[in-house]
Amino acid sequence: MNIDKNQIMQLLREQGHPQADQAEQELPDQVDTEQHAGMLAKFGLNPQDLLSKFGGGGLGGGLGNLI
């Protein structure tokens, strides 16, 4: 699922994340939670948490490999 970088940046800034500026430089405008999972992890973000927070889910409830 794609999430707009602005949503992620808002979350990082609300949390006072020390690498928010770096994340803004490195993340693409549309972050694919699967394709960019490693980059998200670098900034302490869990793709499944982002999917839950920003309305992910869809079929399978966004459970990924938990089933």
N, C-alpha and C positions, 0 to 999 in steps of 0.2 A: 504494500500500500504506500502511496505517496503522501507525504505530509509537507506542507509549506514550511520553508525554512523560518519564516517570520514567527510561526507558532512555536517552533522549537526555541528560537532565540528569546522569545518572551518568557518561556518557561525557565530557561537558563538564567536570565537576568532576575526574574522573581526570586530564584533560589540563591542569588548572589554568587553564581558559579564563577570561580576564578579564571576559567578559560573561555568565557563567553565571547570575548573579542576574537580569539583564535578560531573558535567554532564558526563565527560569522564569516571569517575569511575562507575557511576550508569546506564548509557544507555547501552543496549545490542548492539552487533555488527550490527545487523539488527533491526532497529526501525520500528515497525508496528504502523502506525499513528493512528489506531483505538485502538489497544490493549494497547498502551503506551501513550494514550492521556493525562492521568493524570500526568504522569512523564514529558511529554513535557511541560505541563502547569506550572509545578513546576519551570521550567527554562525559563518561559516567551515565550514559543514557541506555536504557533497556528498550529495544524495539517493541516488545510486548506491552510495556508500560505506556509507551507513546501511543500505541494503537488503542489501548483502553481509554486513555485521556482524551484523545482527539477523535473519538468516534469510529475507531476501527472495528474489527469484528467480522462483520459479514458472515458468510457461510462458515460454519465451524466455530463461530464465536471467537476467532482469533487465537485459538488455543495452540496453534502450531503443532509441535511434536509432543504435546502433553497428553494427547489421546492415545 
